[in-house]
Amino acid sequence: MERLSLWTKDFVAVCLSSFFLFLNFYLLATTLPLFVTERLHGSQQMIGLVITVYVIAAVLLRPLAGQWVDRYGKTVVILSLAVFLACTILYLGVGAIGALLVLRFVHGAGYGAASTSTGAIASDLVPANRKGEGIGYFSMFMSLAMVIGPFVGLTLTSHFGYRTLFIVCIVTTTFSLLFGMAVRPAARAARETQPKFSLHWRKLIEIKALPVSLAGFVLAFSYSSLTSFISVYAQEIDLTRAASYFFVCFAVMIMLPRPLIGRIFDKHGENVLAYPGVLLFVIGMIMLSQAHTEAVFLLSGAIIGLGHGALIPCFQTLAVRSAPERSGLATATFFLMFDLGYGIGSYVLGVVAERTHYHTMYLIAALVVILSAAIYYALHHRVRHRSLIERGVSAP
């Protein structure tokens, strides 16, 4: 039976479960770099590796979790969140880089399975005639975690220390598990009709979504420098107090124009968002690379957030539009490439920072974003332009 009401208690529960899951992610993403350097005496390269192993594990589990949740439903949510909670508790006993890397890999696997399965459950709970609205609200809870997580994480570490941070992370993950257990998934097709589990690449990747997903990969490569190194960079340029507010500026400028992004896309097309979005991202990264005052530092965060907020919904929508008959797989392909770019970028840019300087690293990250525009033009804009001309349609 179709659920006509969007805000059912089950939908609210899965949204809150996802919120606390992503809150844990952002609490740790911005504070672990400081933990690695201050407590474990690790290098910039090790900071990147700590982020990378987490994301690589998530990338490996995402496509598998998508098939698992189709077959086993809520069980996947509960088991993945239980693993996620167990790993969070173990941070209290980490005292060496090697142990942290192993823990991060298992933690990332739990994150990949949990974030994928909660997203799938949420999508099933949304009424068919309100899919866009419902998924949009679900993603807003993730954006809210992006606003709160870095600010709270950096505030906790500066005033109360890492043990308090890890305890707060345990509490947030416990809430995520409890809300996940409270969800009653929407009725699915009979188990016999579900496709068999498969590792064939066509079951894991939507090839039509790859062109725009490659542009997302490059964007994520550059974006990784923010969550991975901004706290250490701010400390180095004596702007530690502003580091937590950087992410507030960044996330607010993602959220504020979001209601307009879809309208602009529908009315004027994707190019009106893609190229200005890349330009804003590049300008913001260049400003960040040269920042020496709080005003410039925070303004760069706002400008990058505005560019990021325009590009991600644009690229994601294009990925879905490329294969409407397999929209779920197209979306998974986009975020698979995005996560992969994020993980590889964390490591590579960490090596760059270690061998040069953070100013240089952020300048290089800005130049990398330009490659995203080039890929977008070559693999999407030009191809679509030719297609429209061949069909006798006026191309923008």
Buried (B, 14 or more C-beta within 10 A) or exposed (E): EEBEEBEBEBBBBBBBBBBBBBBBBBBBBBBBBBBBBEBBEBBBBBBBBBBBBBBBBBBBBBBBBBBBBBBBBBEBBBBBBBBBBEBBBBBEEBEEBEEBBBBBBBBBBBBBBBBBBBBBBBBBBBBEEBEEEBBBBBBBBBBBBBBBBBBBBBBBBBEEEBEEBBBBBBBBBBBBBBBBBBBEBBEEEEEEEEEEEEEEEEBBBBBBBBBBBBBBBBBBBBBBBBBBBBBBBBBBBEBBEBBBBBBBBBBBBBBEEBEEBBEBBEEEBBBBBBBBBBBBBBBBBBBBBEBEEBEBBBBBBBBBBBBBBBBBBBBBBBBBBBBEEBBBBBBBBBBBBBBBBBBBBBBBBBBBBBEEBBBEBBBBBBEBBBBBBEBBBEBBBEEBBEEEEEEEEEEE
